[in-house]
Amino acid sequence: MKTKLFTYSAPLILFFALIFSSCKKALGPDMLYAVPTPVISNIATKEADLEVAWEYSDDSNISKFVVQLSYDKNFAAVAKSDSIGATERGYLFKNVNLVTEYYVRVKAVAKNIVLTSDFSSKSLQLESIFKPLVRADVKATNVTLKWDNPVSGSVNNIVLIPLNGSPLAPFQLSTTDKANKTVTITGLSAATVYTALINENDNRKGVISFTTRDINERITINSSPIVYETLQDAVDAANSGDVINFGGAVYDFSGADLETVRITNKSLTLKPEVGSTVTPTITLKNFWLKGNISSFAISGLKIISTSKANTATNTDYNKHIIGVSYVNSTITVTIENSDLSGAESGLIFTQTSTAGNLPEGALSPGIHHLIIRNSLFHDFGNAGGDFIDYRSGTIGNILLENSSFWKLARAFFRTDNTASALGGSKVIINKNTFNSICNGGAFLRTQAPGVDVTLSNNIISNKTSNNNNSISGTGAVVKANNNNTFGTNSGNFTNSISTANNVGNTSLDPQYVDPNNGIFTVGNPTVKAAQQGDPRWLQ
């Protein structure tokens, strides 16, 4: 019986063994693995190019490599990407951004695409040994470059690359240049953007960009032959009554040491040099006027304030292009035939004499006259103050005529009850075009007693915010005659003006040609016939 049982057991064992073996084989083929990931061996700069090299042992199973460049370590944006052959082991990125950090990654693309490798990444951090440039370092046809010693190695050449141009031949540094760590390179083109690279052979040690000056850049006093480096230099050298002249060029005084031009106890006029056919363009933050100044005039210039674009260093005293809080005399500010833009708050400002933040002591408020003729004002901010903003002093005669104002202001015209009006003085706003103004305030806010305002022959359109005029000063009066008000919140402009003083005004679409781009040519023949608005747009 036992022998019989054993006889049946042997075939059964063999049967189950075969089944087990068959099931194991049915699990599927052997696993397939991704092709190896490339190993980046080197990244190096070569003038405006970037070289990358990698190692890879067996390319029989791949079809190509994908190589990518980014300036962000997470590759949030890929600056350059390319596919190259499977036998390649390096790549040259042409005309890369000249920065101090580069991030490169490479992957191998398998013939069976599902087996493509992961990316291999590597970064290159470069030092930048150039010292910051100051205005005196850059001229029309030369530049003086200065640097510190590199962390390792040395430097022996500088390459200059003009914007949209090919690199210039390397400038070889002399023993003296290296010892002094400074060199002046001549023969450059005027008004051109350059990037300078300082190298040890092809190994970059620093990068800096600059713009050479316009050949016509000249700042003189009364057209004398002496040329001043900065506007502040000319102001400091001038006598009261002088004219500071500008050649037809672009002037950038936006650096922290130059952006505020301070004028003390001097009456000055700023205007183009005689015979200039190009409007000088001057970038700065503001003018700070102080003391006994009878007149300050801007004529025939384009002034671009930086205070709206760069608010970090703004105070109550530099958000307007012209600050006259500390003028203690009778002053007439004149702006004619000019183009002003870019301030955070507005054009002109006097601080309240009781304000807690008086940076240069107590105020001795002056008497303020303002004349604006044939000028353009646009793209100002609407924070921290109003466009014409008198909070102290005595308001004299104000004339705004034949000018255009757009994309600007919280309130347009403001006089606080801490200011006063000069007896018999007038505020005349005549033949101007206003569009897209007053984002957050009234057109007129007159709290000072005795202010006498006349609005005549203006086009006032598309007020941004719904704030009515505020006419509250004792004896203040506003008269409006032959104005055309139109568009959003147009009722705000004549609000608070009595019926008797609101005569002959219309509400017609002026049919501007291109108001978004500051072209207010009037298409409506009725408005033209009424001679309403800035005359330049009625031709």
ZIJO-V820216 format. One record per backbone hydrogen bond with DSSP energy under -1.0 kcal/mol. CO is the residue of the C=O (numbers start at 1). NH is the residue of the N-H. E is the energy in kcal/mol with one decimal. If there is no record, write none. Layout:
# ZIJO-V820216
co;nh;e
CO;NH;E
CO;NH;E
This chain:
# ZIJO-V820216
co;nh;e
1;5;-1.8
2;6;-1.8
3;7;-1.7
4;8;-1.6
5;9;-1.4
6;10;-1.5
8;12;-1.2
9;13;-2.2
10;14;-2.0
11;15;-2.5
12;16;-2.5
13;17;-1.9
14;18;-2.0
15;19;-2.0
16;20;-2.4
17;21;-2.2
18;22;-2.4
19;23;-2.4
20;24;-1.9
21;25;-1.5
22;26;-1.3
24;27;-1.1
25;28;-1.1
39;55;-3.0
42;53;-2.6
44;51;-3.6
46;49;-2.2
48;96;-2.4
49;46;-2.6
50;93;-3.2
51;44;-2.5
52;91;-2.5
53;41;-1.9
53;42;-1.7
55;39;-1.9
59;62;-1.1
61;111;-2.5
64;109;-2.8
65;84;-2.5
66;107;-2.0
67;82;-2.2
68;105;-2.0
69;79;-1.9
69;80;-1.6
70;103;-2.3
72;75;-2.1
80;69;-2.8
82;67;-2.5
84;65;-2.6
85;88;-1.4
89;54;-2.2
91;52;-2.5
93;50;-2.4
97;99;-1.6
100;126;-3.4
102;124;-2.6
103;70;-2.7
104;122;-2.6
105;68;-2.7
106;120;-2.9
107;66;-2.3
108;117;-2.4
109;63;-3.1
109;64;-1.2
112;115;-3.0
113;116;-1.8
115;35;-2.9
120;106;-2.3
122;104;-2.9
124;102;-2.1
129;148;-2.3
134;137;-2.0
135;138;-1.4
137;144;-2.2
139;213;-1.3
141;188;-2.8
142;139;-2.8
143;185;-2.7
145;183;-2.1
146;131;-2.8
156;173;-2.1
157;199;-2.9
158;171;-3.5
159;197;-2.7
160;168;-3.2
161;195;-1.9
162;165;-2.0
171;158;-2.1
174;178;-2.5
175;179;-2.2
176;180;-2.7
177;181;-1.6
177;182;-1.2
181;147;-2.0
183;145;-2.8
185;143;-1.9
192;212;-2.5
193;163;-3.0
194;210;-2.4
195;161;-2.7
196;208;-1.9
197;159;-2.6
198;205;-3.8
198;206;-1.0
199;156;-2.9
199;157;-1.6
200;203;-2.4
203;200;-2.6
205;129;-1.6
206;198;-1.9
208;196;-3.6
210;194;-3.2
213;191;-1.6
214;217;-2.0
218;247;-2.4
219;228;-3.0
220;245;-2.4
221;224;-1.6
230;234;-1.8
231;235;-2.7
232;236;-2.7
233;237;-1.7
234;238;-1.5
239;242;-2.2
242;269;-1.5
243;222;-3.4
244;271;-2.3
245;220;-2.0
246;273;-2.7
247;249;-1.8
249;281;-2.3
251;283;-3.0
255;258;-2.0
255;259;-2.1
259;285;-2.5
259;286;-1.7
261;288;-2.8
263;290;-2.2
267;241;-4.2
268;297;-2.0
269;244;-3.2
270;299;-2.7
271;246;-1.3
273;276;-1.9
280;302;-2.4
281;251;-3.4
282;304;-2.8
283;253;-3.0
284;306;-1.4
286;261;-2.6
287;323;-2.8
288;263;-2.9
290;265;-2.4
291;293;-1.1
291;328;-1.6
294;332;-1.9
295;268;-1.1
296;334;-2.5
297;270;-2.8
298;336;-2.3
301;339;-2.3
302;282;-3.1
303;341;-1.8
304;284;-2.0
306;310;-1.8
311;314;-1.8
315;318;-1.3
319;345;-2.6
319;346;-1.1
321;287;-3.1
322;349;-1.3
323;289;-2.5
324;327;-1.4
326;291;-2.8
329;367;-1.5
331;369;-3.0
332;296;-2.0
333;371;-2.9
334;298;-2.6
335;373;-2.5
336;300;-2.0
338;376;-2.6
339;303;-2.6
340;378;-1.8
341;305;-3.1
342;308;-2.0
343;381;-2.9
344;383;-1.4
346;321;-1.8
347;322;-2.7
348;389;-2.1
349;324;-2.3
350;391;-1.3
352;355;-2.0
358;361;-1.3
366;394;-2.6
367;331;-2.9
368;396;-3.3
369;333;-2.5
370;399;-2.6
371;335;-2.7
372;401;-2.4
373;337;-1.7
375;404;-2.2
376;340;-2.8
377;406;-2.2
379;342;-1.0
381;409;-1.2
387;347;-1.8
387;348;-1.7
388;414;-2.8
389;350;-2.0
390;416;-2.3
393;420;-1.9
394;368;-3.3
395;422;-3.0
397;370;-2.1
398;428;-3.3
399;372;-3.0
400;430;-2.8
401;374;-1.6
403;433;-2.1
404;377;-2.3
405;435;-2.2
406;379;-1.1
407;380;-1.6
408;438;-1.7
409;439;-2.9
411;387;-2.4
412;388;-2.5
413;445;-2.7
414;390;-2.6
415;447;-3.6
416;419;-1.8
420;395;-3.7
422;425;-2.4
426;398;-2.7
427;454;-2.8
428;400;-2.8
429;456;-2.5
430;402;-1.3
432;459;-2.4
433;405;-2.9
434;461;-2.6
435;407;-1.3
437;464;-2.6
438;440;-1.3
438;465;-1.9
442;412;-1.7
443;413;-1.9
444;470;-2.8
445;415;-2.5
446;472;-2.2
446;473;-1.8
451;477;-2.5
452;427;-2.9
453;479;-2.6
454;429;-2.9
455;481;-2.7
456;431;-1.9
457;533;-3.0
458;484;-3.0
459;434;-3.0
460;486;-1.8
461;436;-1.3
465;467;-1.5
470;446;-2.2
473;476;-2.4
474;450;-2.1
477;453;-2.9
479;455;-3.4
480;503;-2.9
481;457;-1.8
483;506;-2.8
484;460;-2.7
486;462;-2.3
487;490;-1.5
488;463;-1.7
489;492;-1.7
490;493;-1.1
494;497;-1.6
499;502;-1.2
501;480;-3.7
503;482;-1.9
506;485;-2.6
510;523;-1.9
510;524;-1.8
514;517;-1.3
514;519;-2.2
515;518;-1.8
519;514;-2.3
521;513;-1.0
524;528;-2.1
525;529;-2.6
526;530;-1.6
527;532;-1.6
528;531;-1.7
534;537;-2.1
535;538;-1.7
537;522;-2.6
